[in-house]
Amino acid sequence: MVNFISLLLFSISTNLDNIPVGISYSLNNKKIKFKDIFKISFFTSLITFIIMVIGTSINHVLSLKFANTLGSTILIFIGIYGILKEFISSKKSNNISKDNININFSNIKTIFLLSINNFATGLSASIAGLNYLFSTIFTFIFSILFLYLGYFIASKINNSKLSNYSNYLSSIIILLLGIIEMVFYN
């Protein structure tokens, strides 16, 4: 049961940045197409799969306890770093909103940038012992859901401040994931 919760937390945290993307699409009055969402979700999942396979192979070289401690510790530091980074950047500029970015889903560079946060968390999570196959499947599902959710929220509420909290929430979830993996699997 705890492993299932860890998988959910991992997938949610690595895909929360898709909500502001969906919001941005809606606020820019662009219709979001399923093929664009599928492209983003597929590449995000592919990158997650590749990096987690690499992490799993590292896991075979290290002892199980050391690998889990290392992966959990890295996740905790990623979470703390993300919270501090968001706090500092919000203090520096309160007027810049993430949803003002014009996103072109056909641009491979944009798709890559959307999935780049899966590198560190995916590697750490796989070293901590999360199953890469289920993590990839959950990542694909949550990527689609959160893109649509962001689009839906903005089209119904039209509140641009919602996207400002997604990085905080993502960092908090990564921190919780690290703590759960540390406590229950060490």
C-alpha positions in Angstrom: 0.0 0.0 0.0 2.8 2.4 0.9 4.5 1.7 -2.5 1.3 2.6 -4.3 1.1 5.8 -2.4 4.7 6.5 -3.3 3.9 5.9 -6.9 1.0 8.3 -6.8 3.0 11.0 -5.0 5.9 10.6 -7.5 3.5 10.8 -10.5 1.6 13.8 -9.1 4.7 15.7 -8.2 6.4 15.3 -11.5 3.3 16.3 -13.4 2.0 19.3 -11.4 3.8 21.7 -13.8 1.4 20.5 -16.5 -1.5 22.4 -14.7 0.0 25.9 -15.5 0.7 24.7 -19.0 -3.0 23.9 -19.4 -3.9 27.2 -17.8 -1.6 29.0 -20.1 -3.2 27.4 -23.1 -6.6 28.4 -22.0 -5.7 32.0 -21.1 -4.1 32.4 -24.5 -7.4 31.3 -26.0 -5.9 28.4 -27.7 -7.7 25.1 -28.1 -5.9 22.2 -26.6 -5.7 19.2 -28.9 -5.5 15.6 -27.7 -2.6 14.9 -30.1 -0.6 17.7 -28.4 -1.4 16.3 -24.9 -0.6 12.8 -26.0 2.8 14.1 -27.4 3.7 15.8 -24.1 2.6 12.8 -22.0 4.4 10.3 -24.2 7.7 12.1 -24.1 7.4 12.9 -20.4 6.8 9.2 -19.8 9.6 8.1 -22.1 12.1 10.3 -20.3 10.8 9.1 -17.0 11.2 5.5 -18.1 14.7 6.0 -19.4 16.0 7.8 -16.4 14.4 5.3 -14.0 15.9 2.4 -15.8 19.3 4.1 -15.4 18.5 4.6 -11.7 17.5 0.9 -11.3 20.8 -0.2 -12.8 22.6 2.0 -10.3 20.5 0.3 -7.7 22.0 -3.1 -8.5 25.5 -1.8 -7.8 24.6 -0.4 -4.4 23.2 -2.2 -1.4 19.5 -2.0 -1.1 19.6 0.0 2.2 22.2 2.4 1.0 20.4 2.9 -2.4 17.1 3.6 -0.6 18.7 6.0 1.8 20.6 7.8 -1.0 17.5 8.0 -3.2 15.2 9.1 -0.3 17.8 11.7 0.8 18.1 13.2 -2.7 14.3 13.4 -3.0 14.1 15.2 0.4 16.8 17.7 -0.7 15.0 18.2 -4.1 11.8 19.0 -2.2 13.5 21.4 0.2 15.4 23.0 -2.7 12.2 23.5 -4.7 10.4 25.1 -1.8 13.2 27.5 -1.1 13.7 28.3 -4.8 10.0 29.1 -5.2 10.0 31.2 -2.0 13.0 33.2 -3.1 11.8 33.7 -6.6 8.3 34.8 -5.4 10.0 37.4 -3.2 12.1 38.8 -6.1 9.2 39.3 -8.5 5.6 39.1 -7.5 4.5 40.5 -10.9 5.7 37.7 -13.2 3.2 35.0 -13.7 4.2 31.6 -15.1 1.0 31.4 -17.2 2.0 34.4 -19.3 4.4 32.1 -21.2 3.2 31.4 -24.7 3.7 27.6 -25.2 3.9 25.9 -28.6 3.2 22.2 -28.1 4.6 21.3 -31.5 8.0 22.5 -30.4 10.2 19.5 -29.3 12.3 21.8 -27.1 9.2 22.9 -25.2 8.1 19.2 -24.7 11.6 18.4 -23.4 11.6 21.3 -21.0 8.2 20.2 -19.6 9.6 16.8 -18.7 13.1 17.9 -17.5 12.0 17.9 -13.9 11.6 14.1 -14.2 15.3 13.6 -14.5 16.3 14.2 -10.9 13.1 12.9 -9.3 13.0 9.9 -11.6 16.6 9.0 -10.9 16.1 9.5 -7.1 12.8 7.6 -7.0 14.2 4.6 -8.9 17.3 4.5 -6.7 14.9 4.6 -3.7 13.1 1.6 -5.1 10.1 2.8 -7.0 9.0 0.5 -9.8 9.9 2.1 -13.2 7.2 0.5 -15.2 4.3 1.5 -12.9 5.9 5.0 -12.4 6.0 5.4 -16.2 2.3 4.4 -16.6 1.2 6.7 -13.7 3.3 9.5 -15.2 1.6 9.1 -18.5 -1.9 9.1 -16.9 -1.3 12.1 -14.6 0.4 14.1 -17.4 -2.8 13.8 -19.5 -5.1 14.5 -16.5 -3.1 17.6 -15.3 -2.9 19.2 -18.7 -6.7 18.8 -19.1 -7.2 19.9 -15.5 -5.2 23.1 -16.0 -7.1 23.9 -19.2 -10.4 23.2 -17.5 -9.6 25.3 -14.4 -8.6 28.3 -16.5 -11.6 28.0 -18.8 -14.0 27.8 -15.8 -12.4 30.0 -13.2 -9.9 32.1 -15.3 -7.7 32.6 -12.2 -4.0 33.1 -13.2 -2.8 32.9 -9.6 -3.5 29.1 -9.4 -0.4 28.3 -11.4 1.8 30.2 -9.0 1.4 27.4 -6.4 2.0 24.3 -8.5 5.8 24.4 -8.0 5.3 24.8 -4.2 2.9 21.8 -4.1 5.2 19.7 -6.3 8.2 20.4 -4.1 6.2 19.5 -0.9 5.0 16.3 -2.5 8.6 15.3 -3.5 9.7 16.1 0.1 6.9 13.8 1.4 7.8 11.1 -1.1 11.4 11.2 0.2 10.3 11.0 3.8 7.9 8.1 3.1 10.6 6.2 1.2 13.1 6.9 4.0 10.7 5.8 6.9 9.0 2.8 5.4 11.8 1.3 3.3 14.8 1.7 5.5 
